[in-house]
Amino acid sequence: MNAMGKAVHSSAEGLRCKNWQTEGILRLLQNTIDPDVAEDPDHLVVYGTGKAARSKEAVAAIMQTLERLDEDETLLIQSGKPVAVFRTTEMAPRVIAVNSVVVPAYANWKQFRQLERKGLTMYGQSTASAWSYIGTQGILQGTYETFHAVARQHFQGTLAGKWVLTSGLGGMGSAQPTAIKMNQGICLIVEVDREKVARSIKYNICDVTTDHLEEAIRYVMDAKRTRTSLNVALVGNAADVYQELLRREIIPDVVTDQTSAHDLLNGYIPTEYTVEHAKLIRKQVPDMYLRDAKMTVVQHVKAMLGFLKKGSIVFDYGNNIRQQAFESGLKEAFTISNFVPLYIRELQCEGLSPFRWIALSGHPADIYAIDQLLLKQLDNERVKQWIEYAQANIRFQGLPARVCWMNAKERIWLAERVNAMVAEKVLRAPVVFTRDHMDAGSMASPLRETEGMKDGSDVIGDWPILNTLLNTANGATMVSFHSGGGVGIGYSLHAGMSIVVDGSQRTAEKLSNLFLGDVGVSLVRYADAGYEIADKTAREAGLKRIQP
């Protein structure tokens, strides 16, 4: 990779850093801002409105510091800016980062933007500032699991002959068409940015595109009639399209949305604005922009409510669109439910959430070798089916990587074997194991991951802090703590972790405690909240819960 993140197939030799632990983190940062990975690498925006670092100067300083970092030193990152190196131990993290955190009484967008304009902070979202984003693939299996649950609960296990209306072809939202097609469904996805639509066609995320609603409807209805899977991208504003479909009484089977509605100023585009117009107005007249965005989000969610009343399956897909509409005057916005308690929580109570591994060599062969290990030796048909699908259909973005929903036992098993493969030089270079932030142990998010907890603990923020501290104690290579995520400032606290598996005995000694602890915090939280599945899973994993 070059200095600002353009990926190249770098050899395992020629490290820029003193060891693989810091080299792995350096390459993660470079990968996150690779033009093939990041949505807007020139401004360090990785996806949504989340940035990898505060400035290009900060990126350069981080990289230079990592190159000089000793194996018993730790670099501290404060909202995307390197601030100090401290002597720690060889078993400690090499990087500790805290991003976008504001004292709770001041944790709102207005205060945050004032601080951001002063150069005091940045919005890091989740895996953007944790440097563990791997492109659309990173969220794809979770999106698949969501729509698979929709199909299982409402349509006898398949979306064949059913159509989903959604919107947003950014880094997160662009996983939706593929996931819907994997469940045999039809997707009509609305996107106002032509460049994102073009990218979806280029990379076979969508099959056809059109500027005209009538043509989009025709594509969808033809596919519905023949029960053919099809992904249609419609260039337009989601609020306008949703309202017009409702007016015509063209009712989808399923409705959701993944625009960047969590940030109405920087991520959401009001009706009648073009993309270029939006860029100008949000800078020149932000108050007017926000006024128009609030009016639009109300109409957007009103249309979703209209579809709900007409019989569609409608859910919030974790972008805080209900809260934005509620605060803008739509008091019934929360009639719509959230996808986590509806479709994902049961999996999380079993200790399952998105687990990722990234080949630092840059060679796809390293990922394929790990694929073969899983296909031949792991006793999990669901994982094997996913790996086979991923091999055939998923394009790597930046460093080759894979994601799969695994429990703690499977994570430990895989990481230990990959560590041995690195030691035996079966792989060209070390591998990073990391994850998304989508579980209750690493995320406190009352409008998404922790909405509707059995014991009413939705807003309790202790758990991701415990997760961060435990991962630090257990020697993850990089640990991070964040505010905001995909729902915005004031609405979530969450934690990230990554470990460079370098083939060493020191790393081998960490893996069991690290992954059992990371997953275990989630199991303990759910068990503490009264979820029997989580309690059973925690006991089976050997966790020592205390119940006063």
C-alpha positions in Angstrom: 0.0 0.0 0.0 1.2 3.5 -0.6 1.3 6.2 2.2 -2.3 7.2 1.9 -3.8 3.8 1.6 -3.8 2.6 -2.0 -3.6 -1.2 -1.8 -0.8 -3.1 -3.5 0.1 -6.8 -3.0 2.9 -6.1 -0.6 5.1 -9.0 0.2 5.4 -10.5 3.7 8.9 -9.2 3.7 10.0 -5.6 3.9 8.1 -4.5 7.0 7.8 -0.8 7.6 7.4 -1.4 11.3 9.6 -3.2 13.8 7.3 -6.2 14.1 4.2 -7.7 12.7 2.0 -6.6 15.6 2.4 -2.9 14.6 2.8 -3.7 10.9 -0.6 -5.4 11.0 -2.3 -2.3 12.5 -0.5 0.0 10.0 -1.8 -2.1 7.1 -5.3 -2.1 8.6 -5.3 1.7 8.6 -4.0 1.8 5.1 -6.6 -0.7 4.0 -9.4 1.3 5.6 -8.6 4.4 3.5 -7.8 2.4 0.3 -9.8 4.0 -2.6 -11.3 0.5 -3.3 -12.6 0.3 0.3 -13.4 3.9 1.5 -16.3 5.8 0.1 -14.5 9.1 0.1 -10.8 8.5 0.7 -9.8 12.0 -0.1 -11.6 13.1 3.0 -10.8 9.9 5.0 -14.5 9.0 5.1 -14.7 5.2 5.1 -18.5 4.7 5.0 -21.5 6.7 6.0 -20.0 9.8 7.7 -17.3 7.8 9.6 -13.7 8.8 9.3 -10.6 6.7 9.8 -8.5 9.6 11.1 -8.9 13.3 11.8 -6.8 14.6 9.0 -4.2 13.5 6.4 -1.6 15.0 8.8 -2.9 12.7 11.5 -2.7 9.7 9.2 0.9 10.5 8.4 1.8 11.0 12.1 0.1 7.7 13.0 2.0 5.8 10.4 5.3 7.3 11.3 4.7 6.5 15.0 3.7 2.9 14.2 6.9 2.5 12.2 9.0 3.5 15.2 6.9 1.8 17.9 8.7 -0.8 20.1 7.0 -4.1 21.1 6.5 -2.9 24.6 5.0 0.5 23.7 1.4 1.6 23.2 0.2 4.4 20.9 -2.9 6.4 22.1 -5.3 7.8 19.6 -7.8 10.5 20.6 -10.6 10.8 18.0 -8.4 10.1 15.0 -5.3 12.0 16.2 -2.2 10.3 17.7 -1.4 12.0 21.1 1.2 9.9 22.9 3.3 6.8 23.2 3.6 5.1 26.6 5.8 2.3 27.8 3.6 -0.7 28.6 4.4 -4.4 28.2 4.8 -6.9 25.3 1.4 -8.4 26.1 -0.4 -5.0 26.1 -2.2 -3.6 23.0 0.0 -1.7 20.6 -2.8 0.8 19.9 -5.6 2.1 22.1 -8.1 4.4 20.5 -11.1 6.4 21.8 -13.2 8.1 19.2 -16.1 10.6 19.2 -16.8 10.5 22.9 -18.3 13.6 24.5 -19.4 14.0 28.1 -23.0 12.7 28.2 -24.7 16.0 29.0 -23.1 17.5 25.9 -23.5 14.4 23.6 -25.6 15.8 20.8 -24.9 16.7 17.2 -25.0 20.5 17.8 -22.3 20.3 20.5 -20.3 17.7 18.6 -20.2 19.7 15.4 -19.0 22.8 17.2 -16.1 20.7 18.7 -15.5 19.1 15.3 -15.2 22.5 13.6 -12.6 23.5 16.2 -10.6 20.5 15.3 -11.1 18.8 18.6 -12.8 15.5 17.6 -14.1 13.6 14.6 -16.9 11.2 13.9 -15.5 7.7 13.7 -18.7 5.6 13.3 -17.7 2.0 14.2 -15.2 -0.1 12.1 -14.1 3.1 10.3 -12.1 4.5 13.2 -11.4 1.0 14.5 -9.6 0.4 11.2 -11.4 -3.0 10.7 -13.7 -2.1 7.8 -13.5 -4.6 4.9 -16.0 -3.1 2.5 -19.5 -4.3 1.8 -18.6 -7.9 2.6 -18.1 -6.9 6.3 -21.9 -6.4 6.8 -23.1 -8.8 4.2 -23.6 -12.0 6.2 -25.4 -10.0 9.0 -27.6 -8.5 6.3 -28.2 -12.0 5.0 -29.1 -13.3 8.4 -31.6 -10.5 8.9 -33.4 -11.1 5.6 -33.2 -14.9 6.2 -35.0 -14.3 9.5 -37.6 -12.1 7.7 -38.2 -15.0 5.2 -38.4 -17.6 8.0 -40.8 -15.6 10.2 -43.1 -14.2 7.5 -42.7 -16.1 4.1 -42.1 -19.8 4.8 -38.4 -19.5 4.7 -37.8 -17.8 1.3 -38.3 -14.4 -0.3 -39.0 -16.0 -3.7 -41.7 -14.0 -5.4 -41.5 -11.2 -2.7 -40.1 -7.8 -3.2 -38.2 -5.5 -0.8 -38.2 -1.7 -1.0 -35.2 -0.1 0.6 -32.7 2.7 0.1 -29.1 3.7 0.5 -26.2 2.2 -1.6 -23.4 3.3 0.7 -20.9 1.0 2.4 -23.5 -0.5 4.7 -26.7 -0.3 2.5 -25.0 -1.8 -0.5 -25.0 -5.2 1.2 -28.8 -5.3 1.0 -29.4 -6.2 -2.6 -27.0 -9.1 -2.5 -28.4 -10.4 0.8 -32.0 -10.2 -0.6 -30.9 -12.1 -3.7 -29.3 -14.7 -1.5 -32.7 -15.2 0.0 -34.2 -15.5 -3.5 -36.0 -12.1 -3.3 -36.4 -9.0 -5.4 -34.9 -5.7 -4.3 -35.8 -2.2 -5.4 -33.2 0.1 -3.8 -33.4 3.8 -4.1 -30.2 5.9 -4.2 -29.9 9.6 -4.9 -26.2 9.5 -5.7 -25.5 8.4 -9.3 -21.9 7.5 -8.5 -23.0 5.0 -5.9 -25.6 3.5 -8.3 -22.9 3.2 -11.0 -20.6 1.5 -8.5 -23.4 -1.0 -7.6 -23.7 -2.0 -11.3 -20.0 -2.1 -11.9 -19.5 -4.6 -9.0 -22.7 -6.7 -9.7 -24.4 -5.5 -6.6 -27.4 -4.5 -8.6 -28.6 -6.0 -11.9 -30.3 -3.0 -13.6 -30.6 0.7 -13.0 -33.1 3.3 -14.0 -34.1 7.0 -13.4 -37.7 6.3 -13.9 -40.1 4.9 -11.3 -42.4 3.3 -13.9 -39.6 1.3 -15.4 -38.4 0.3 -11.9 -41.9 -0.9 -11.1 -42.1 -2.9 -14.4 -38.8 -4.6 -13.6 -40.0 -5.5 -10.1 -43.4 -6.8 -11.2 -42.0 -8.9 -14.0 -39.5 -10.5 -11.6 -42.3 -11.0 -9.0 -44.5 -12.7 -11.6 -41.7 -15.1 -12.7 -40.4 -15.5 -9.1 -36.9 -14.4 -10.4 -34.4 -12.8 -8.1 -33.5 -9.3 -9.3 -31.9 -6.2 -7.9 -33.1 -2.9 -9.3 -31.4 0.4 -8.4 -33.6 3.5 -8.9 -31.9 6.9 -9.0 -34.0 9.2 -6.8 -34.8 10.5 -3.3 -36.1 7.7 -1.0 -38.7 9.9 0.6 -40.2 10.9 -2.8 -40.2 7.4 -4.1 -41.7 5.9 -1.0 -44.5 8.5 -0.9 -45.3 8.0 -4.6 -45.4 4.2 -4.4 -47.8 4.5 -1.4 -49.9 7.1 -3.3 -50.2 4.6 -6.2 -51.0 1.8 -3.7 -48.1 -0.3 -5.0 -47.3 -2.1 -1.7 -44.0 -3.9 -1.2 -43.8 -7.1 0.8 -41.0 -5.7 2.9 -39.9 -2.1 3.6 -36.8 -0.8 5.3 -34.1 1.9 4.8 -30.3 2.2 5.1 -29.6 5.8 4.2 -27.2 7.7 6.5 -30.2 9.2 8.4 -28.3 9.1 11.7 -26.6 12.3 10.5 -29.2 14.5 8.8 -26.6 17.2 8.0 -23.8 15.2 6.4 -25.4 11.9 5.5 -29.0 12.5 4.5 -30.2 14.4 1.4 -33.5 16.4 1.5 -36.1 16.1 -1.3 -35.5 18.3 -4.3 -31.7 18.5 -3.5 -29.2 17.1 -5.9 -26.0 15.6 -4.5 -24.0 18.6 -5.6 -26.6 21.1 -4.4 -26.5 19.3 -1.0 -22.8 19.6 -0.7 -23.0 23.4 -1.2 -26.0 24.1 1.0 -24.9 22.0 4.0 -21.7 24.1 4.1 -23.1 27.5 3.3 -26.5 27.4 5.0 -26.5 24.4 7.5 -29.6 25.6 9.4 -31.7 25.6 6.2 -30.3 22.3 5.2 -31.2 20.7 8.5 -34.7 22.2 8.3 -35.3 20.7 4.9 -33.7 17.3 6.0 -36.1 17.2 8.9 -39.1 17.8 6.7 -37.9 15.1 4.4 -37.2 12.5 7.0 -40.7 13.0 8.4 -42.2 12.3 5.0 -39.9 9.3 4.5 -41.0 7.6 7.8 -44.6 8.6 7.3 -44.5 6.6 4.0 -42.9 3.7 5.8 -45.8 3.8 8.4 -48.2 3.9 5.5 -46.8 0.7 4.1 -47.0 -0.8 7.5 -50.7 0.0 7.7 -51.2 -1.6 4.2 -49.7 -4.9 5.4 -46.0 -4.6 4.5 -43.3 -6.0 6.9 -41.6 -2.8 7.9 -38.5 -2.4 10.1 -35.9 0.1 11.1 -32.5 -1.1 9.9 -30.4 0.6 12.6 -29.8 4.0 11.1 -31.8 6.0 13.7 -34.4 7.1 11.1 -37.2 6.7 13.6 -35.6 8.9 16.2 -34.8 11.6 13.6 -38.4 11.6 12.4 -39.7 11.6 16.0 -37.5 14.6 17.0 -38.8 16.3 13.8 -42.4 16.0 14.9 -43.6 12.5 13.9 -44.7 11.2 17.2 -45.8 7.8 15.9 -42.4 7.0 14.4 -41.7 4.3 16.9 -44.7 2.2 15.7 -42.0 0.8 13.5 -39.8 -1.9 15.2 -36.1 -2.3 15.1 -34.4 -5.2 13.3 -32.2 -6.4 16.2 -35.0 -7.6 18.6 -37.1 -8.7 15.7 -34.5 -10.8 13.8 -31.0 -10.9 15.3 -31.2 -11.1 19.1 -31.7 -14.8 19.3 -28.4 -15.4 17.4 -26.6 -13.0 19.7 -27.9 -14.8 22.7 -26.2 -17.9 21.3 -22.9 -16.0 21.2 -23.0 -15.4 17.4 -22.0 -12.1 15.8 -19.8 -11.0 12.8 -16.2 -12.3 13.1 -13.7 -11.1 10.5 -10.2 -12.1 9.3 -7.9 -10.1 7.0 -4.9 -11.4 5.1 -2.1 -8.9 5.7 -0.1 -10.3 2.8 -2.6 -8.9 0.3 -2.8 -12.3 -1.4 -6.2 -13.9 -1.9 -4.5 -17.3 -1.6 -4.2 -16.8 2.1 -7.9 -16.4 2.5 -8.6 -19.3 0.3 -6.3 -21.5 2.4 -8.3 -20.5 5.5 -11.5 -21.2 3.6 -10.3 -24.7 2.9 -9.5 -25.2 6.6 -13.0 -24.3 7.5 -14.6 -26.4 4.7 -12.6 -29.5 5.6 -12.5 -29.4 9.4 -15.2 -27.2 10.9 -18.3 -29.0 11.9 -20.8 -26.2 11.0 -22.8 -26.6 7.8 -24.1 -23.0 8.0 -20.6 -21.6 8.0 -19.5 -23.9 5.2 -22.5 -22.8 3.0 -21.5 -19.2 3.6 -17.9 -19.8 2.7 -18.8 -21.5 -0.5 -21.2 -18.7 -1.4 -18.5 -16.1 -0.6 -15.9 -17.8 -2.7 -18.2 -17.8 -5.7 -19.8 -14.4 -5.4 -17.9 -11.9 -3.2 -15.3 -9.5 -4.5 -12.5 -8.6 -2.2 -12.1 -4.8 -1.5 -8.6 -3.9 -0.5 -6.9 -6.5 1.6 -8.5 -10.0 1.0 -10.8 -10.7 3.9 -13.6 -12.9 5.1 -16.5 -12.5 7.6 -18.5 -15.2 9.3 -20.9 -15.4 12.2 -19.1 -17.6 14.8 -19.3 -18.3 18.5 -16.4 -18.1 20.9 -15.4 -21.8 20.6 -15.2 -21.6 16.8 -13.2 -18.3 16.9 -10.6 -19.8 19.2 -10.4 -22.9 17.1 -9.9 -21.0 13.9 -7.5 -18.4 15.3 -5.3 -21.1 16.9 -5.1 -23.0 13.6 -4.4 -19.9 11.6 -1.6 -19.0 14.1 -0.1 -22.4 13.4 -0.5 -21.9 9.7 1.5 -18.6 9.9 4.2 -20.2 12.0 4.5 -23.1 9.5 4.6 -20.6 6.6 1.5 -22.2 5.0 0.3 -18.5 4.8 2.4 -15.8 3.2 2.0 -13.4 6.2 0.1 -13.0 9.5 -3.6 -12.5 9.6 -5.7 -10.0 11.6 -8.8 -11.3 13.4 -11.4 -8.6 14.2 -15.2 -8.1 14.3 -18.1 -5.8 13.8 -19.6 -4.0 16.8 -23.0 -5.6 16.5 -23.6 -7.4 19.8 -24.8 -6.3 23.2 -21.4 -6.8 24.9 -19.6 -4.4 22.7 -22.5 -2.1 21.9 -24.9 -0.2 24.1 -27.4 1.3 21.6 -31.0 1.6 22.8 -32.3 2.3 19.3 -30.5 -0.7 17.8 -28.4 -3.5 19.5 -29.9 -3.0 23.0 -33.4 -1.9 22.1 -36.2 -3.6 24.1 -34.0 -5.5 26.5 -36.0 -7.9 28.8 -34.9 -6.1 32.0 -35.2 -2.6 30.6 -31.4 -2.1 30.5 -31.5 -0.6 27.0 -29.5 2.5 27.9 -27.0 1.0 30.3 -23.6 1.9 28.9 -21.3 0.0 31.3 -21.0 -3.2 29.1 -19.0 -1.9 26.1 -16.6 -0.2 28.6 -16.1 -3.5 30.4 -15.6 -5.1 26.9 -12.9 -2.6 26.1 -11.1 -3.0 29.4 -11.2 -6.8 29.3 -9.9 -6.9 25.7 -7.1 -4.6 26.9 -6.3 -6.9 29.8 -6.3 -9.9 27.5 -3.8 -8.3 25.0 -5.7 -7.5 21.8 -3.3 -5.8 19.4 -5.7 -2.8 19.0 -8.7 -1.9 21.2 -11.0 1.0 20.7 -14.0 2.7 22.4 -16.4 4.9 20.4 -19.6 6.9 20.6 -22.2 7.3 17.9 -21.9 4.3 15.6 -24.5 4.1 12.9 -27.2 5.9 15.0 -25.4 9.2 15.9 -23.9 11.1 18.8 -25.7 10.5 22.0 -27.3 7.2 21.0 -24.7 4.6 21.4 -21.4 3.5 23.0 -19.4 0.7 21.5 -16.1 -1.1 21.4 -13.8 -2.6 18.8 -10.9 -5.1 19.0 -8.4 -6.6 16.6 -5.5 -9.1 17.1 -2.6 -9.7 14.7 -2.1 -13.5 14.6 1.6 -13.7 13.8 2.5 -17.3 14.4 4.2 -16.6 17.8 3.8 -18.5 21.0 2.9 -15.2 22.7 -0.1 -14.8 20.4 -1.1 -18.4 20.9 -1.3 -17.8 24.6 -3.7 -14.9 24.2 -6.3 -16.4 21.9 -8.5 -18.4 24.2 -8.9 -15.8 26.9 -9.3 -13.0 24.3 -12.1 -14.4 22.3 -13.9 -16.1 25.2 -13.8 -12.8 27.0 -14.9 -10.7 24.0 -17.9 -12.9 23.2 -18.4 -13.6 26.9 -19.3 -10.1 27.8 -22.2 -10.2 25.4 -23.4 -13.5 26.8 -23.1 -12.2 30.4 -25.1 -9.1 29.5 -27.9 -11.0 27.8 -28.0 -13.6 30.6 -28.0 -10.8 33.2 -31.0 -9.3 31.4 -32.9 -12.6 31.7 -32.4 -14.3 28.3 -32.4 -18.0 29.0 -30.6 -19.0 25.8 -27.7 -16.7 26.8 -27.6 -18.1 30.3 -27.4 -21.6 28.9 -24.7 -20.6 26.4 -22.7 -18.9 29.0 -22.7 -21.9 31.3 -21.8 -24.2 28.4 -18.8 -21.9 27.6 -17.6 -22.2 31.2 -18.2 -18.5 32.1 -18.2 -17.8 35.9 -21.3 -15.6 36.2 -22.0 -14.1 39.6 -25.6 -13.7 40.6 -26.0 -11.8 44.0 
